[in-house]
Amino acid sequence: MDAVRTFCRICEPSCGLVATVEDGRLAKLAPDKDHPVTKGFACHKGLAAVDLHHDSDRLNYPRVRSADGTWRNVGWDEAADYFGQRIQEVVDTHGPGSIGAYVGNPMAFNALGSLHVETMLRSLGVRHRFSSGTQDCANKFAASEAVFGTSTVHPIPDLDNTDLCLIIGENPRASQASFYSVPNVLGRLRRRSAEGTRFVFVNPREIEKPEDGIGETLLITPDTDTWFLASLLFEIDRLGGFDEAVLRSNGSHVAELRAFIGEYPPARTAEVTGISAADLTALARAWVDTPRASVHASTGLNMGRQGTLAYWLVHMLSFVTGRLDVEGGNLKSDGFYPNAKAGQSNPDTSYAETQWGTLRRGPLPGTLLSHAILDADQPLRALIVVSGNPLLSIAGQARLGKAFEQLELLVVVDIYPNATAEYADLVLPATDMYERDDLNIVNIGTSAEPFAQYTPAVVEPAHERKPEWWIAHRLLQALGQPSLLDEDTPDPWGKWRHMLKRGADLNLEDMQQDHEARPLPKPEPGTFFVSQVQTDDGLIDCCPPSFGEALERCKALFVEQQERAQGGDSLLLIHRRDQWMHNSWFANIERMKRRGRDHNPLSIHPNDASARDLNEGDLVRVRNEFGEVEVAVSLDAAMKPGVVALVHGWGHQVSPSMRVAAASPGANPNILLPIGEGSYEPLSSQAHMTGIPVEVVPA
């Protein structure tokens, strides 16, 4: 029996674990009590990954679809030859622009996979790329680029010293925070609350109550965060809370910011946001009176129609009030590689004209994937999907299915035969996180307590599973492209070795010997304006000119929202995370389905249910112009009246090869989301996924 120190790669804190290996088999995962940062914490999702590792429905061999539609297992040489031949046919017939790619969330947690899959796509000349990032966080990169001149700067709360922390669109009871890596975040919040820190959550569902020991919730109408933040800044400014010295030294376009927020005083926005002028003024006064105040925002804010503007105003809240780069405010973390310069970019050159209008360079809106196949001037003929399940995770499932049927080649690289793989021509089996070596890269720049840790492969890959970096280079070989596998001793670690040495003076070879986590300096105040800001003039842009059209759109959307608030009885749908699901790839783990967790009911306030003559457990249809799902009702007094919620990651009726998931499929809330024109924020390509009008009727 061997014990191997490793770490989790499900979410951003990368909690330290100890893997017990018996006769070459992963027997158990346990929290690493000696880890210098995570200190013996691991959530049940991380520990349940041992079940995922042993899942009998996992992909074990490359599969090729035969002419009659059946699958046959093949060896890697035949699979690679098949890929090379079919891709070459597509390129010869339609040109290199006919190949597209979708890269899913797990690649952000895969040091070698993320690096070398990118190498493969670049070598193939893939220009049409799609990503899970446009489903959850694309707005953050666009906003930071415009404000700081770099997409990789995301200041985080100084939790150990803050006295007031505003948390928007995040539920730490269901997830471990995002763009803010804090091991055991709920425990940390509890301790800080007991020490006197005030936490205020802004959410359409009550996250916390004072009697629960952490904080309070301001219930907000979903998709109105921009106007809430504008009003908060307006009121703080009226109370004299702007730091004029900081603005003179480090800010530009301050007058333009004041002109924007001047249009949204609290009395005007209260009806739209659902937060009264009195409550907003009280929060503004508390912020002004609390020198050590901080703010954080997550996916609930990101997924609105104006996610970039909302995150811009989050940055402004800390900066213009002098709470940025000070103790107890918002600080920038670096980790093992200071990344501000690496993300340097200019919004003036970050957009390009396309068939669908002006779009941000980089991943295209996921809600245009079916359009890129079915409606484009030069349609995609081949699609490579790596560690993703776009059929379930993107809006427009039915249309995506039709689009996938039209492809001449669909290649899926994954650990599961997921819903997307059901349409594939070639499916390639990837290793899971305990069958490959890795480095904790996901929280570079957002970790409250940074550390660097290398993990070996805890066990050898079973069957014919291969790590994504190897798959990428084997496919390049099949196309006659330069490949690491051409070398006698391929070394995929070159870039990361350089970054570790240059950024933190760490030797990868030493880390590969002991597998120890190496704590790094915590974020400290005092250098932000010199080392992090990358704009041409060295100033933080308080109202970027590139936002011009978006600010006009903001005015039009406000009028639309006013009209909605004043009439109609439609409900607004939000997506939720819960403690027992992780996107769509934990759906096949039996232990996560126990105690009635075999479906995702519609959370609805009792008053809204009563008005529709609905009771607990009743079956209802949730429908709108985009689609319809059938679910059971769950009465939830924590919901804001007028708002309903569905947990995402469900809808596995279309995943017959994942037997546990298919047996309790639940409903896919993405069926109710818009696609095509108007389905994404123009500034960032971020999908509109919250505050979606729906009708709820008895089934």
C-alpha positions as CSV (number, residue, x, y, z in Angstrom):
1,M,0.0,0.0,0.0
2,D,1.4,3.4,-1.0
3,A,0.4,6.9,-0.2
4,V,0.8,9.5,-2.9
5,R,0.5,13.3,-2.3
6,T,-1.6,14.9,-5.0
7,F,-4.3,17.6,-5.3
8,C,-7.8,17.9,-6.6
9,R,-8.6,19.4,-10.1
10,I,-12.3,19.8,-9.9
11,C,-12.4,23.5,-8.8
12,E,-10.0,26.3,-8.2
13,P,-8.5,25.9,-4.7
14,S,-6.8,22.7,-5.8
15,C,-7.1,21.1,-2.4
16,G,-4.3,18.8,-1.2
17,L,-5.1,15.1,-1.1
18,V,-3.4,11.9,-0.2
19,A,-4.2,9.0,-2.6
20,T,-4.0,5.4,-1.3
21,V,-2.8,3.0,-3.9
22,E,-3.1,-0.7,-3.4
23,D,-1.6,-3.1,-6.0
24,G,-1.5,-0.3,-8.6
25,R,-5.1,0.6,-8.0
26,L,-6.5,3.9,-6.6
27,A,-8.2,2.7,-3.4
28,K,-9.0,6.0,-1.6
29,L,-8.7,9.7,-1.6
30,A,-8.3,11.6,1.7
31,P,-7.6,15.2,2.6
32,D,-3.9,16.0,3.1
33,K,-3.7,17.2,6.7
34,D,-0.1,18.2,6.2
35,H,-0.7,20.4,3.2
36,P,0.6,23.9,4.1
37,V,-2.3,25.8,2.5
38,T,-5.4,23.6,2.3
39,K,-4.6,22.1,5.7
40,G,-6.7,18.9,5.6
41,F,-9.8,20.3,3.8
42,A,-11.4,18.7,0.9
43,C,-15.0,18.7,-0.2
44,H,-17.1,15.6,-0.9
45,K,-16.9,16.3,-4.6
46,G,-13.2,16.0,-4.5
47,L,-13.3,12.8,-2.5
48,A,-16.0,11.3,-4.8
49,A,-13.6,11.6,-7.7
50,V,-12.4,8.1,-6.8
51,D,-15.8,6.8,-7.9
52,L,-15.4,8.7,-11.2
53,H,-12.0,7.1,-11.6
54,H,-13.5,3.6,-11.3
55,D,-16.7,4.3,-13.2
56,S,-17.4,1.3,-15.5
57,D,-18.9,3.6,-18.1
58,R,-15.6,5.4,-18.7
59,L,-14.1,5.5,-22.1
60,N,-11.3,2.9,-22.3
61,Y,-10.4,2.5,-26.0
62,P,-10.5,4.7,-29.1
63,R,-13.8,4.2,-30.9
64,V,-14.7,4.6,-34.6
65,R,-18.2,4.7,-35.8
66,S,-18.8,2.2,-38.6
67,A,-20.9,2.9,-41.7
68,D,-23.9,1.2,-40.1
69,G,-23.7,3.5,-37.1
70,T,-22.3,1.0,-34.6
71,W,-19.1,1.5,-32.7
72,R,-15.9,-0.5,-32.8
73,N,-12.9,-0.3,-30.6
74,V,-9.6,0.3,-32.4
75,G,-6.0,0.8,-31.5
76,W,-4.3,4.2,-31.3
77,D,-2.5,3.8,-34.6
78,E,-5.8,3.1,-36.5
79,A,-7.5,5.9,-34.7
80,A,-4.8,8.4,-35.5
81,D,-4.7,7.3,-39.2
82,Y,-8.5,7.7,-39.3
83,F,-8.3,11.2,-37.9
84,G,-5.5,12.2,-40.3
85,Q,-7.3,10.9,-43.4
86,R,-10.7,12.4,-42.5
87,I,-9.3,15.8,-41.5
88,Q,-7.2,15.9,-44.7
89,E,-10.3,15.1,-46.8
90,V,-12.2,18.0,-45.1
91,V,-9.3,20.4,-45.6
92,D,-8.8,19.4,-49.2
93,T,-12.5,19.8,-50.0
94,H,-13.4,22.8,-48.0
95,G,-10.2,24.5,-46.8
96,P,-8.6,24.8,-43.4
97,G,-11.2,27.3,-42.2
98,S,-13.8,24.5,-42.2
99,I,-12.3,23.0,-39.0
100,G,-13.6,24.2,-35.6
101,A,-13.0,23.3,-32.0
102,Y,-14.7,23.4,-28.7
103,V,-12.6,23.2,-25.5
104,G,-14.3,22.5,-22.2
105,N,-13.8,23.5,-18.6
106,P,-11.5,20.7,-17.4
107,M,-8.7,22.0,-19.7
108,A,-8.3,25.0,-17.4
109,F,-7.2,22.5,-14.7
110,N,-4.8,20.5,-16.9
111,A,-1.4,22.0,-17.2
112,L,-0.1,19.9,-20.1
113,G,-3.5,19.4,-21.8
114,S,-4.3,23.1,-22.1
115,L,-0.8,23.9,-23.4
116,H,-0.5,21.1,-26.0
117,V,-4.1,21.0,-27.2
118,E,-3.6,24.7,-28.1
119,T,-0.5,23.7,-30.0
120,M,-2.4,21.2,-32.0
121,L,-5.3,23.5,-32.8
122,R,-2.8,26.2,-33.9
123,S,-0.9,23.8,-36.1
124,L,-4.2,22.7,-37.7
125,G,-5.0,26.3,-38.5
126,V,-8.3,26.2,-36.5
127,R,-9.7,29.7,-36.5
128,H,-13.3,29.1,-35.3
129,R,-12.9,28.2,-31.7
130,F,-15.5,27.8,-29.0
131,S,-15.1,27.5,-25.3
132,S,-16.9,26.9,-22.0
133,G,-15.5,30.3,-21.0
134,T,-18.3,32.0,-22.9
135,Q,-20.7,30.2,-20.7
136,D,-19.3,31.5,-17.4
137,C,-16.5,34.0,-17.3
138,A,-15.6,35.6,-20.7
139,N,-16.9,39.0,-19.4
140,K,-14.2,39.1,-16.7
141,F,-11.3,39.0,-19.3
142,A,-12.9,41.7,-21.4
143,A,-13.6,44.0,-18.5
144,S,-10.1,43.7,-17.0
145,E,-8.5,44.3,-20.4
146,A,-10.4,47.5,-20.9
147,V,-9.9,48.8,-17.3
148,F,-6.3,47.6,-16.5
149,G,-4.9,47.0,-20.0
150,T,-4.6,43.3,-19.2
151,S,-7.1,40.4,-19.2
152,T,-5.3,38.5,-16.4
153,V,-5.6,41.0,-13.5
154,H,-8.5,40.2,-11.2
155,P,-8.0,41.7,-7.7
156,I,-9.5,39.6,-4.8
157,P,-10.7,40.5,-1.3
158,D,-8.1,40.6,1.4
159,L,-10.2,38.2,3.5
160,D,-8.0,38.1,6.5
161,N,-8.2,41.8,7.1
162,T,-11.4,43.0,5.5
163,D,-14.2,44.4,7.7
164,L,-16.9,44.5,5.0
165,C,-17.1,42.2,2.0
166,L,-19.7,42.5,-0.7
167,I,-20.2,39.2,-2.6
168,I,-22.3,39.3,-5.8
169,G,-23.7,36.4,-7.7
170,E,-21.9,33.6,-5.7
171,N,-23.0,30.9,-3.3
172,P,-20.1,29.5,-1.3
173,R,-22.3,26.8,0.2
174,A,-22.6,25.2,-3.3
175,S,-19.1,25.9,-4.7
176,Q,-15.6,26.9,-3.5
177,A,-15.7,30.4,-5.2
178,S,-14.4,31.3,-8.7
179,F,-11.7,33.7,-9.7
180,Y,-11.0,33.7,-5.9
181,S,-9.3,30.5,-4.7
182,V,-9.9,30.1,-0.9
183,P,-9.6,26.6,0.5
184,N,-12.6,25.8,2.7
185,V,-14.1,29.2,1.8
186,L,-17.2,28.6,3.9
187,G,-15.2,27.9,7.0
188,R,-13.1,31.0,6.4
189,L,-16.1,33.1,6.1
190,R,-17.5,31.7,9.3
191,R,-14.3,32.5,11.2
192,R,-14.1,36.0,9.8
193,S,-17.7,36.7,10.6
194,A,-17.2,35.6,14.2
195,E,-14.3,38.0,14.3
196,G,-16.5,40.9,13.2
197,T,-16.4,41.0,9.4
198,R,-19.7,41.8,7.8
199,F,-20.6,39.9,4.7
200,V,-23.3,41.1,2.4
201,F,-24.5,38.8,-0.4
202,V,-26.3,40.1,-3.5
203,N,-28.3,37.4,-5.1
204,P,-31.7,36.4,-6.4
205,R,-31.8,33.7,-3.8
206,E,-31.1,34.1,-0.1
207,I,-27.6,32.8,0.4
208,E,-27.1,33.7,4.1
209,K,-29.1,35.1,7.1
210,P,-27.5,36.8,10.1
211,E,-28.7,34.1,12.4
212,D,-26.8,31.5,10.3
213,G,-23.6,33.1,11.4
214,I,-22.1,34.4,8.2
215,G,-24.0,37.3,6.7
216,E,-27.1,38.7,5.0
217,T,-28.5,38.7,1.5
218,L,-29.9,41.6,-0.5
219,L,-32.3,40.0,-2.9
220,I,-31.8,41.4,-6.4
221,T,-33.7,40.8,-9.6
222,P,-31.4,38.7,-11.9
223,D,-29.7,40.5,-14.8
224,T,-29.8,43.9,-13.1
225,D,-26.3,44.0,-11.4
226,T,-25.0,46.8,-13.7
227,W,-27.7,49.2,-12.5
228,F,-27.4,48.1,-8.8
229,L,-23.6,48.8,-9.0
230,A,-24.1,52.1,-10.8
231,S,-26.6,53.2,-8.1
232,L,-24.2,52.1,-5.4
233,L,-21.4,54.1,-6.9
234,F,-23.7,57.1,-7.4
235,E,-24.7,57.1,-3.8
236,I,-21.1,56.5,-2.5
237,D,-20.0,59.5,-4.6
238,R,-22.9,61.6,-3.2
239,L,-21.7,60.7,0.3
240,G,-18.2,61.9,-0.6
241,G,-16.8,58.4,-0.8
242,F,-14.6,58.7,-3.9
243,D,-10.9,59.0,-3.2
244,E,-10.0,62.1,-5.2
245,A,-6.2,61.7,-4.5
246,V,-6.2,58.2,-5.9
247,L,-8.3,59.2,-8.9
248,R,-5.9,62.1,-9.7
249,S,-2.8,59.9,-9.5
250,N,-4.0,56.7,-11.1
251,G,-7.3,57.2,-13.0
252,S,-8.5,58.4,-16.4
253,H,-12.0,59.1,-17.7
254,V,-13.3,59.8,-14.2
255,A,-15.8,62.4,-15.4
256,E,-17.2,60.0,-17.9
257,L,-17.7,57.4,-15.2
258,R,-19.6,60.0,-13.1
259,A,-21.7,60.9,-16.1
260,F,-22.7,57.2,-16.5
261,I,-23.6,56.5,-12.9
262,G,-25.4,59.9,-12.7
263,E,-28.1,58.4,-14.8
264,Y,-28.9,55.7,-12.3
265,P,-29.7,57.2,-8.8
266,P,-31.1,54.7,-6.3
267,A,-34.7,56.0,-6.6
268,R,-34.7,55.3,-10.3
269,T,-33.2,51.8,-10.2
270,A,-35.1,50.4,-7.1
271,E,-38.0,49.1,-9.1
272,V,-35.8,47.4,-11.7
273,T,-33.2,45.9,-9.3
274,G,-35.7,45.1,-6.5
275,I,-33.3,46.7,-4.0
276,S,-34.9,49.7,-2.3
277,A,-33.3,53.1,-2.3
278,A,-33.1,52.9,1.5
279,D,-31.3,49.6,1.5
280,L,-28.9,50.8,-1.2
281,T,-28.1,54.0,0.7
282,A,-27.5,52.1,3.9
283,L,-25.0,49.8,2.0
284,A,-23.3,52.9,0.5
285,R,-23.0,54.5,3.9
286,A,-21.5,51.3,5.3
287,W,-19.0,51.2,2.5
288,V,-17.9,54.8,3.0
289,D,-17.7,54.3,6.8
290,T,-15.6,51.1,6.4
291,P,-12.0,51.8,5.3
292,R,-11.2,48.1,5.0
293,A,-14.0,47.0,2.5
294,S,-13.7,44.6,-0.4
295,V,-15.9,43.2,-3.2
296,H,-16.1,40.0,-5.2
297,A,-18.4,38.9,-8.0
298,S,-19.0,35.5,-9.7
299,T,-21.0,33.7,-12.3
300,G,-24.4,35.1,-11.3
301,L,-23.1,38.5,-12.3
302,N,-21.2,37.2,-15.3
303,M,-24.1,35.5,-17.0
304,G,-26.3,38.6,-17.5
305,R,-26.7,40.6,-20.7
306,Q,-24.1,43.1,-19.4
307,G,-21.6,41.0,-17.6
308,T,-18.6,43.1,-18.8
309,L,-20.2,46.4,-17.7
310,A,-21.1,44.8,-14.3
311,Y,-17.6,43.6,-13.7
312,W,-16.2,46.9,-14.8
313,L,-18.2,48.5,-12.0
314,V,-17.0,45.9,-9.5
315,H,-13.5,47.1,-10.4
316,M,-14.6,50.7,-10.0
317,L,-16.1,50.1,-6.6
318,S,-12.8,49.1,-5.1
319,F,-10.6,51.6,-7.1
320,V,-12.5,54.9,-7.0
321,T,-13.2,54.5,-3.3
322,G,-9.5,53.8,-2.4
323,R,-10.1,50.2,-1.5
324,L,-7.8,48.8,-4.2
325,D,-4.3,47.8,-3.2
326,V,-4.8,48.5,0.5
327,E,-5.0,46.2,3.5
328,G,-8.5,44.8,3.9
329,G,-9.5,45.9,0.4
330,N,-8.9,44.2,-3.0
331,L,-5.4,42.9,-3.8
332,K,-3.8,41.2,-6.8
333,S,-2.3,37.8,-6.2
334,D,0.5,36.5,-8.5
335,G,1.2,32.9,-7.6
336,F,4.2,31.3,-9.2
337,Y,4.1,33.5,-12.3
338,P,3.2,37.3,-12.3
339,N,0.8,37.3,-15.2
340,A,-0.2,40.9,-15.8
341,K,2.2,41.4,-18.7
342,A,1.3,38.1,-20.2
343,G,-2.3,39.2,-20.5
344,Q,-1.5,42.7,-21.8
345,S,-3.8,43.7,-24.6
346,N,-5.6,46.7,-26.1
347,P,-9.3,46.7,-26.5
348,D,-9.0,48.8,-29.7
349,T,-7.4,45.8,-31.4
350,S,-9.4,43.1,-29.6
351,Y,-12.4,43.0,-31.9
352,A,-13.0,41.8,-35.4
353,E,-15.7,42.1,-38.0
354,T,-17.5,38.8,-38.6
355,Q,-20.6,37.5,-40.3
356,W,-22.4,38.0,-37.0
357,G,-21.1,41.5,-36.4
358,T,-18.2,42.8,-34.3
359,L,-17.0,40.1,-32.0
360,R,-14.2,39.9,-29.5
361,R,-11.2,38.0,-30.8
362,G,-10.7,34.6,-29.2
363,P,-13.4,32.0,-28.5
364,L,-16.6,32.8,-30.4
365,P,-19.9,32.8,-28.5
366,G,-20.9,29.3,-27.7
367,T,-24.5,30.2,-28.6
368,L,-23.3,30.6,-32.3
369,L,-21.9,27.1,-32.5
370,S,-24.9,25.7,-34.4
371,H,-24.9,28.7,-36.6
372,A,-21.3,28.3,-37.5
373,I,-22.2,24.8,-38.8
374,L,-25.6,25.4,-40.3
375,D,-25.8,29.0,-41.4
376,A,-22.3,30.4,-41.9
377,D,-21.0,31.7,-45.2
378,Q,-18.2,29.2,-44.9
379,P,-19.7,26.5,-42.6
380,L,-17.7,24.3,-40.3
381,R,-17.4,20.8,-41.7
382,A,-15.3,19.2,-38.9
383,L,-15.3,19.8,-35.2
384,I,-12.9,18.7,-32.5
385,V,-14.3,18.7,-29.0
386,V,-11.8,18.3,-26.1
387,S,-13.0,17.8,-22.5
388,G,-16.4,19.3,-23.1
389,N,-20.1,18.5,-23.6
390,P,-21.5,21.4,-25.6
391,L,-24.7,19.5,-26.5
392,L,-25.8,19.9,-22.8
393,S,-23.7,22.9,-21.7
394,I,-24.7,25.4,-24.4
395,A,-28.1,26.8,-25.3
396,G,-30.1,25.3,-28.2
397,Q,-29.7,21.5,-27.6
398,A,-32.1,20.5,-30.4
399,R,-30.4,22.7,-33.0
400,L,-27.0,21.7,-31.9
401,G,-27.9,18.1,-32.4
402,K,-29.0,18.8,-36.0
403,A,-25.8,20.7,-36.5
404,F,-23.7,17.8,-35.3
405,E,-25.5,15.5,-37.7
406,Q,-24.5,17.8,-40.6
407,L,-20.8,17.6,-39.8
408,E,-18.6,15.5,-42.0
409,L,-16.4,14.7,-39.0
410,L,-16.9,15.1,-35.2
411,V,-14.0,14.1,-33.0
412,V,-14.5,13.9,-29.2
413,V,-11.7,13.6,-26.6
414,D,-13.1,12.9,-23.2
415,I,-13.2,10.6,-20.2
416,Y,-16.9,9.7,-20.8
417,P,-19.1,8.8,-23.8
418,N,-21.1,11.9,-23.1
419,A,-24.1,13.3,-25.0
420,T,-21.9,15.1,-27.5
421,A,-20.0,11.9,-28.1
422,E,-23.2,10.2,-29.2
423,Y,-22.9,12.2,-32.4
424,A,-19.2,11.6,-32.9
425,D,-17.3,9.7,-35.7
426,L,-14.2,9.3,-33.6
427,V,-14.1,9.2,-29.8
428,L,-10.7,9.1,-28.0
429,P,-10.3,8.1,-24.3
430,A,-8.5,10.6,-22.1
431,T,-7.0,10.0,-18.7
432,D,-8.6,11.4,-15.6
433,M,-6.8,13.6,-13.1
434,Y,-5.2,10.8,-11.2
435,E,-3.9,9.0,-14.3
436,R,-1.7,12.0,-15.4
437,D,1.0,14.2,-13.9
438,D,0.1,17.8,-13.4
439,L,0.8,21.2,-11.9
440,N,-1.8,23.4,-10.2
441,I,-2.2,26.2,-12.7
442,V,-5.8,27.2,-12.5
443,N,-5.5,29.7,-9.7
444,I,-2.5,31.7,-10.9
445,G,-3.4,35.3,-10.1
446,T,-6.5,34.6,-8.0
447,S,-5.4,32.6,-5.0
448,A,-5.6,34.0,-1.5
449,E,-2.8,31.7,-0.4
450,P,-0.8,30.8,-3.5
451,F,1.2,27.6,-3.7
452,A,2.9,25.6,-6.4
453,Q,2.5,21.8,-6.4
454,Y,3.4,19.1,-8.9
455,T,1.6,15.7,-8.8
456,P,2.7,12.5,-10.5
457,A,0.2,10.2,-12.1
458,V,-1.1,8.5,-9.0
459,V,-1.7,5.3,-11.0
460,E,-0.9,4.2,-14.5
461,P,-3.7,4.9,-17.0
462,A,-6.1,2.0,-17.4
463,H,-6.7,0.3,-20.7
464,E,-5.8,2.6,-23.6
465,R,-6.5,6.0,-22.0
466,K,-4.0,8.7,-22.8
467,P,-3.4,12.2,-21.4
468,E,-4.6,15.0,-23.7
469,W,-1.1,16.3,-24.4
470,W,-0.1,12.9,-25.8
471,I,-3.4,12.7,-27.8
472,A,-2.8,16.1,-29.3
473,H,0.7,15.2,-30.5
474,R,-0.3,11.8,-31.8
475,L,-2.9,13.5,-34.0
476,L,-0.3,15.9,-35.2
477,Q,1.9,13.0,-36.1
478,A,-0.9,11.5,-38.2
479,L,-1.0,14.7,-40.2
480,G,2.7,14.8,-40.8
481,Q,3.1,17.8,-38.5
482,P,6.0,18.3,-36.0
483,S,5.2,16.4,-32.8
484,L,6.9,15.9,-29.4
485,L,6.3,12.2,-30.0
486,D,8.9,12.3,-32.8
487,E,11.5,12.7,-30.0
488,D,13.1,9.8,-28.3
489,T,12.3,11.3,-24.8
490,P,9.5,13.8,-25.3
491,D,9.4,16.5,-22.7
492,P,6.0,18.3,-22.6
493,W,7.0,20.4,-19.5
494,G,9.3,22.9,-21.2
495,K,7.1,26.0,-20.9
496,W,6.0,25.4,-17.4
497,R,9.5,24.6,-16.3
498,H,10.6,28.0,-17.6
499,M,7.7,29.8,-15.9
500,L,8.3,28.2,-12.5
501,K,12.0,29.1,-12.6
502,R,11.5,32.6,-13.9
503,G,8.5,33.5,-11.8
504,A,9.2,31.9,-8.5
505,D,12.7,30.5,-8.7
506,L,11.3,27.0,-8.4
507,N,12.9,23.9,-10.1
508,L,10.3,21.6,-11.6
509,E,12.8,18.7,-11.1
510,D,12.8,19.2,-7.3
511,M,9.0,19.3,-7.3
512,Q,8.8,16.1,-9.3
513,Q,10.9,14.4,-6.6
514,D,8.9,15.2,-3.5
515,H,5.4,16.3,-4.7
516,E,5.3,18.8,-1.8
517,A,3.2,22.0,-2.0
518,R,5.4,25.1,-1.9
519,P,3.7,28.1,-0.3
520,L,4.3,31.4,-2.2
521,P,4.0,35.0,-1.0
522,K,0.4,36.1,-0.2
523,P,-0.9,39.1,-2.0
524,E,0.2,42.3,-0.3
525,P,-0.7,46.0,-0.9
526,G,1.6,48.7,-2.3
527,T,2.6,47.7,-5.8
528,F,-0.6,47.4,-7.9
529,F,-0.4,50.7,-9.8
530,V,3.2,50.1,-10.7
531,S,3.3,46.4,-11.5
532,Q,-0.2,45.4,-12.5
533,V,-1.6,48.2,-14.7
534,Q,-0.7,47.7,-18.3
535,T,-2.6,50.5,-20.1
536,D,-0.6,52.7,-22.5
537,D,-0.7,55.7,-20.1
538,G,-0.3,53.6,-17.0
539,L,-3.7,54.8,-15.6
540,I,-6.8,52.8,-14.7
541,D,-9.5,53.5,-17.3
542,C,-12.6,54.4,-15.3
543,C,-14.8,54.6,-18.4
544,P,-13.2,52.9,-21.4
545,P,-14.1,54.4,-24.8
546,S,-14.5,50.9,-26.2
547,F,-17.6,50.7,-24.0
548,G,-19.4,53.4,-26.0
549,E,-22.0,51.2,-27.7
550,A,-22.5,49.1,-24.6
551,L,-23.4,52.1,-22.5
552,E,-26.0,53.1,-25.1
553,R,-27.3,49.6,-25.1
554,C,-27.4,49.8,-21.3
555,K,-29.9,52.7,-21.5
556,A,-32.2,50.7,-23.9
557,L,-32.1,47.6,-21.7
558,F,-33.0,49.7,-18.7
559,V,-36.1,50.9,-20.3
560,E,-37.0,47.3,-21.3
561,Q,-36.4,46.2,-17.8
562,Q,-38.6,49.0,-16.4
563,E,-41.5,47.9,-18.7
564,R,-41.0,44.3,-17.5
565,A,-41.1,45.3,-13.9
566,Q,-44.3,47.2,-14.3
567,G,-46.4,44.5,-16.0
568,G,-46.7,40.8,-16.8
569,D,-46.6,37.8,-14.6
570,S,-43.7,35.9,-16.2
571,L,-41.1,34.5,-14.0
572,L,-37.3,34.9,-14.4
573,L,-35.1,31.8,-14.5
574,I,-31.7,31.6,-13.0
575,H,-29.1,28.8,-13.2
576,R,-27.8,27.3,-9.9
577,R,-25.0,25.2,-8.8
578,D,-25.5,22.7,-6.0
579,Q,-23.2,20.6,-3.8
580,W,-23.9,17.3,-5.6
581,M,-23.3,18.1,-9.3
582,H,-20.3,19.5,-11.2
583,N,-21.3,20.7,-14.6
584,S,-22.4,17.6,-16.5
585,W,-19.5,15.3,-15.8
586,F,-20.4,14.2,-12.2
587,A,-23.8,13.0,-13.4
588,N,-22.8,9.4,-13.6
589,I,-21.6,9.0,-10.0
590,E,-24.1,7.0,-8.0
591,R,-23.3,8.3,-4.6
592,M,-24.1,11.9,-5.7
593,K,-27.7,10.8,-6.5
594,R,-28.6,9.4,-3.1
595,R,-31.3,10.8,-0.7
596,G,-33.6,12.0,-3.4
597,R,-31.0,13.8,-5.5
598,D,-32.0,12.0,-8.6
599,H,-33.5,15.0,-10.4
600,N,-33.2,18.8,-10.5
601,P,-36.6,20.3,-9.4
602,L,-37.7,23.9,-10.1
603,S,-37.1,26.1,-7.0
604,I,-39.9,28.5,-6.7
605,H,-41.1,30.9,-3.9
606,P,-44.3,29.6,-2.1
607,N,-46.2,32.7,-3.1
608,D,-45.4,32.2,-6.8
609,A,-46.4,28.6,-6.5
610,S,-49.7,29.4,-4.7
611,A,-50.6,32.0,-7.4
612,R,-50.3,29.1,-9.9
613,D,-52.1,26.6,-7.7
614,L,-48.9,24.5,-7.4
615,N,-47.8,22.3,-4.6
616,E,-44.6,20.6,-3.5
617,G,-43.7,17.9,-6.0
618,D,-46.2,18.9,-8.7
619,L,-45.0,18.3,-12.2
620,V,-44.8,21.6,-14.3
621,R,-43.8,22.7,-17.7
622,V,-41.3,25.5,-17.8
623,R,-41.4,27.1,-21.2
624,N,-40.6,30.1,-23.3
625,E,-40.0,30.9,-27.0
626,F,-36.8,28.9,-26.9
627,G,-38.0,25.6,-25.5
628,E,-39.7,23.7,-22.8
629,V,-38.7,21.3,-20.0
630,E,-40.8,19.3,-17.5
631,V,-39.7,19.2,-13.9
632,A,-41.1,18.8,-10.3
633,V,-41.8,21.8,-8.1
634,S,-39.7,22.5,-5.0
635,L,-41.1,25.2,-2.7
636,D,-38.2,27.5,-1.6
637,A,-38.8,30.5,0.6
638,A,-35.2,31.6,0.0
639,M,-36.1,32.5,-3.6
640,K,-36.8,36.1,-4.5
641,P,-40.5,36.2,-5.5
642,G,-40.7,36.3,-9.3
643,V,-37.6,34.2,-9.7
644,V,-37.2,30.5,-10.3
645,A,-34.1,28.3,-10.4
646,L,-32.9,25.1,-12.0
647,V,-29.6,23.4,-11.2
648,H,-27.5,23.0,-14.4
649,G,-25.6,19.9,-15.6
650,W,-28.7,17.8,-16.0
651,G,-30.7,16.6,-19.0
652,H,-29.1,13.2,-19.7
653,Q,-31.9,11.6,-21.6
654,V,-29.4,12.0,-24.5
655,S,-26.6,10.2,-22.7
656,P,-27.5,6.5,-23.0
657,S,-23.9,5.3,-22.6
658,M,-23.7,6.9,-19.2
659,R,-26.1,4.6,-17.4
660,V,-26.5,6.2,-14.0
661,A,-27.0,9.6,-15.6
662,A,-29.5,8.3,-18.1
663,A,-31.5,6.5,-15.4
664,S,-32.1,9.8,-13.5
665,P,-31.6,12.4,-16.3
666,G,-33.3,15.5,-14.9
667,A,-34.0,18.5,-17.1
668,N,-31.5,20.7,-19.0
669,P,-32.2,24.4,-18.2
670,N,-30.1,25.4,-21.2
671,I,-33.0,24.4,-23.4
672,L,-34.7,27.6,-22.2
673,L,-31.8,29.9,-23.1
674,P,-31.6,32.1,-26.2
675,I,-29.3,31.3,-29.2
676,G,-28.2,33.4,-32.2
677,E,-28.6,37.1,-32.4
678,G,-29.1,38.7,-28.9
679,S,-28.0,35.6,-27.0
680,Y,-24.6,36.9,-25.9
681,E,-23.0,40.1,-24.7
682,P,-21.3,41.9,-27.7
683,L,-18.3,43.1,-25.6
684,S,-17.2,39.7,-24.4
685,S,-19.2,36.9,-26.2
686,Q,-20.5,35.8,-22.8
687,A,-23.8,33.9,-23.1
688,H,-27.0,35.3,-21.6
689,M,-27.9,32.7,-19.0
690,T,-29.7,34.4,-16.1
691,G,-32.9,36.4,-15.7
692,I,-34.6,34.5,-18.6
693,P,-38.3,35.1,-18.8
694,V,-40.3,31.8,-18.5
695,E,-43.8,30.6,-18.0
696,V,-44.6,27.9,-15.4
697,V,-47.8,25.8,-15.9
698,P,-49.0,22.5,-14.6
699,A,-47.8,19.6,-16.7
